[in-house]
Amino acid sequence: MNILISGATGFIGRHLVEELAKSKDNHIFCIVRNLDRAKILKPYNVELIYADITRKDTMEKIINYTIDVVFHCAGFVQNKDCYLLEKINVLGTKNMCDLALNMKADRFVYLSSIAVISGNDEIPLCEDLPHKATNIYGESKIKAEQEVLRYREKGLKSIIIRPCMVYGEGEPHLTKTILLLLKFRMLPLINKGCNKFHLVYVKNVVDLMIYSLSKEGFLEGTFFIADKDVLTVKEVFTIFSEAINSSPPINIPNFFKPLILNFPYLGGKIKSFFKDRVYSLERTKTLGFNPQHNAQPNLKKSAQYFFDKM
């Protein structure tokens, strides 16, 4: 199978390449912009294509490739800089859809985000809720999803997968931030850490992306991916603290909550742990997919990976 991947040097993209490379039947092409970063892909015997997904003129040479499946993983994940969010997440996705359609790819797998519906209050959240973001990153992913749906109407056989917060060895955002705050005792528990904190291990994300290729049912609607086990904030923080040999997080009485939330930088980070985050997995389950990687051992493994590098 000939496979084209954008965002292959990113966190999820690297894990996807690693898994796909295990099959000798797969011929993997990776769109890259930075040849130095692309060196991490060398062990997987991939073919590099130097192009920029935000510039259609650099992608024209790819149209003549014979590609069966396109995985679009590239994206700008920081919740800042509206220009880059629009350029990379929206325009880049449009260009990738256009490329896949013109190449007559049999499948186009788009890595979206739970951020497109995270502004809804239902527990658990389900895929059919209306688009509702809580930040500019989520807004950009909504627009990107809408591009994919527009191309689906044009005949592109597209699959839309929405991961929740992803963790794993080498994850550069969520895991690293939490561990640093825990290490320096700057991440206390409020509400006794009872809020639900539904996460997803990167290998569960990759497994669903690959599994979705085999089921026609994934060509309609959108699909969440999360771990099958839902932990609390306290459980996650305790696993992380133990893994890095740190003391468990401190419990803070609720009357300190307004004060904590007004702390520069820290307040914004802690605020996200006051809301239950639970995602329904019924839709993927009906198509025969069950996440195989459990949260607790992999949270520990992810934390230890960072601890070794601290």
N, C-alpha and C positions, 0 to 999 in steps of 0.2 A: 504494500500500500504506500503510495506517495503522499506525504504529509507536509503541509506548510504551517509554520508556527510563527506568530508575532509575539514579541515579549519573551522570547526564549531565555534571555539572560536574567529575567526577573525571578522573584522567589517561586511563584507557582509554575512559571514557564520552565524553569530549570528542573523541577521535580517531574513535570510532564515529559520533558525530553528524556530524562533518565529512565522513566517507566517505558516509554515507547521504544527506546533503543534496546530493550531486552529482547525484542522480537527481530530476528534477522530478516523477516519479511517486510519490515518498515524501512522506507527510504525517507529520511527526514531533512527538510529544507528549513532553515531558520533565517528570518529577516532580521538583520542587525544594523545598528547605526554606529556602534562603538566596537571596533575590532579588538581593542585591548580587553574589554569586558567579555567579548565573545570567546576568549581563550578558555573560559571555564567549561565551554561546550566541547572542547577538543577530545575528551575521553569517549564521547558518544558517537564519533564518526559521522557528524552531520555535515551537510553542505550549506555554507553560509552565503546569503544573498545580501549584499550591501544596498540598503534602501531605507527611505524614510516614509512611514505610513501617512504622514501629514502632507507629503508632496507626491501627487499622482505621477508627475513626470519621472520620478525615480523608480516607480513601481511598474512602468510600462514593460520593462524587460521580462517581468515575471509572467505576463499573460500567456506566453508561449510554452510555459512549463505544463506538464501533465500532472495535475494534482487531484487526488481523490478527496482529501479532507483538509480543511483549513481550521486551525485552532487560533482564535484571536484573543491573546492574553495580554497584549500591551495596553498600558494605561498609566495615567498620572494619578497617584493615589493621595497626594497631600491635599488637605482641605484649605488651599490658598491658591492665589493666582488664577483668576477667572479666565484669563487669556489662554494659559497652558491647558487648563481643564477643557475648555472648548476646543482648542486645537487638537489635542492628543486624543481625548476621550470621545469627542463627537465627530470631528472631521476625520480623524484617524479611523474610527469605526466605519464611517460612511465609505471611505476609500477601500477598506478591507472587504466590505460587503460587495462593492462594485467589482473589485478584483475577482472575488470568488464567483460571482454571477457570470462574469465574462469568461472565466476559466472553465465554467460548467462543472465546478466542484460538486461532488455528491453530497457533502455535508459541510456546514459552516457552524462551528461551535464557538459561541460568544460567552466570554467570562464576564458576567455582569456583577452585581453586588446587591446585598440585602439593603443597602442604603437607599435604593429606589422606593422602598415602601416602609422604611423605618419610622416615619412620622406618624404612622397609624398606631392606635392605642390598644388594639386587640391582643389578647394573649391566649393561645399562641398566634403569631402572625402566619398568614397563609398567602399563597401566591396570587390569589384572585383579588386581593385588596387593591384599591386604586393607588397609582403612583403618588407618593408623598414623601419628600425628602426633608431632612432636618439641617442640611448644610449645602454649600455650593458644590461639593464633590458629588453628593447624591443627585443634585439637579443635573449635573453633567452626565451622570450614568443613566438618568431617565431619558435624556435626549438621545444618548447612544442606543439605548434599548429601542426607542421609537424608530431610529434608523434601521435597525435590524428587522423590526416588524414591517417596516415599509418595504424592505427588500424581500421579505418573506412573501408579501403579496405579489411581488414581481416574479416569484418562482424560485427564490433562493431557499434551499432546504436548510433551514437554520434551527439551531438548538440554543436556548438561552438558559444559562446556569447562574444562579445567584448564591454565592457563598456568603456565610455570615463572617464574623471575625476569624481570620485564619491564623493558626499558630503552627510552629514546627521548627526544626533545626535550621537556623539561618534566617528566620523571619525578621526583617529589619525594623518593624514599626511597633506593633502591639506588644509582643513578647519582650523586646528589648526595653521599652519604656517601663512596663510594669516591673521588670526585674530590677532595674536601676532604682526605681522609687522604693521597692521593698528592701533592697540592700541598705539604703540609707534611712530606713524607717520613716519614709515620707508618704506612705500609702496606708492610712488607717482604715479600719472598718467602721462604717456607719450603718445603722439599721442591723447591727450585729453581723453584717455580711450575708444577710438572708436573701438578698435579691438574686434571681436566677441569671446565670451568665453562660448562655449557650454559645459554644465555640465550635470550630471545625479544624481538625487536623489536616494538614496539606495533602497527605496521601489519600484521605477520603475524597477531597476535591478532585484530585487527579483520577481516582478510580471512577468517579461518576462521569467525568468528561469522556473517558474512554468507553465506559459501559454504554453511554447514551448513543453511541454510533450504531449499536446493534438493535435498537428498538425504534420502530416507526412512531411510537407514541410520543417521543421526545420532540417531534417536529411541530407540535402544537403547544401553545401556552408557554409558561416559564417554570423553572424548577429550583427549589431551595436545596442547598446541601449544608448539613450540620452534623455534628457527632450525634450518635443515637442516645448518649447519656447527657443529661442536663445537670450541670453542677451549679452550686451557689458561688457567689463572689468569695465567700470565706473559704470554700473548698479549693478553689483555684489558687487563691493567694497562699493558702497553707501549703499546697503541693509545691508551688514555686519557692516559697521560703525554705522549706525543708531541703529542696534540691540544691539550693545555693548556700546551705548552712547558715541561714539567717534566722533571727528570732521571728516568731509569728507576728503578724500585724497587730497593732494596738486597736482595741475597741474604743471608739469615741462616742460619748453620750450624744443623743440627737440634738440637745440644745446647743451644741457646738457646730452643728451643721451649717448655719448661715455664715459663721466666721470662717470655716474651712473653705466654703465655696468662693469666698472673696479673696482668697490667697492668690497672688499673681502666679500664673502658669499651673500651679498645683490644683487650684480650684477647678479649672476646666477639665483637668485629667480625671479628678475624682467624681465629678458630676455624672459622668457616663455610667458609673456603677450604682446609681440610685434607681435604675429602671429595670424591671424584669425583661430579659431578652430570651424569648423562647420561639422556636420556629417549627412549624408543622412539617413532617417528612412523609406525610401520607401519599402525596402525589408520586414521589419517586418510588415509594414502597409498592404502590399498585403496579408499577412497571418492573418490579422484581429486584430493585436495588436496595441493599441494606449496607450501611457503613460498617466496614470490618475492623477499623482501627479504633480502639477504646481511648477515651479521653485521659484518664488518670496516668497510665504509664507513659503516654506520649507527651503530656504536659511536663512530666518529670524529665523525660529525655530531652525535650526542647530547652528546658531551663538549664540543665546540666551542660548542654552544648554552649550556651552563652557564658555560663560560669567558668568554663575552661578557658574562655577567651577574655575574661575580665582582668 
